[in-house]
Amino acid sequence: MPTLQPAEFGRVYATYGGIFVIMSVIWGYWIDKKKPDRYEIAGSIVVLIGVAIMFYYPR
């Protein structure tokens, strides 16, 4: 389906993926009572930086 969408769809799709990753870490912390380790936090930060670059890069 992504191939049939307008160009802006990629930005929205990347943002959704980033939000999904962050929410899964938050879910694990709040609901499952599993504290994220430093690698999960570092990975989440990398994902957020990547999403910000893809979403806000001028086109």
N, C-alpha and C positions, 0 to 999 in steps of 0.2 A: 503493500500500500504506500509506503513512503515515496516510491517513484512516481506516483500519480498526483502528488500534492504540489502546491506552490512552493517556491524557494524558501519562504519563511517557515515552512513546516519543520525543517531541520533544526532551526533554533528552538522552536517550541518542544520538539522531541528531545533535544539535548537537555533542556531545562527540566522536563518531566523525568528523565533518567536521573539527573542529579538530585532532584527532590526525592525520588524513590530511594536512592542510596541513603540519603540523610535520614529519611523517615524510618528506614529499616534499622538503623543504628539507634535512633531514639526509641523505637518500639522495643527493641531488645533491652534497652536500659530501663524504661518505665514499666513495661508490661511483663517481660520475662525476668526482670531483676538481674540482668547480666551486664556487668560494667564493661564498656568497650575498652580494649587494650590500646596501647599507643599506636599500633599499626593500623587498627581500624579508624582511629581518629585521624592519623596522618593520611590514610587513604581517602577519608571523607573530605579533608581539606584539599587534596589534589583534585578530587572530583569537582568540588565547588569552584576551584580556580579554572579548571577546564571548561566548566559550564559558563562561567563569567566571560572567558575569552571568546567562546563560540557565540554567545548571545549578544555581547556588547561590541564585538569587533565591527567597525563601520563597513558598510557594504555600498 
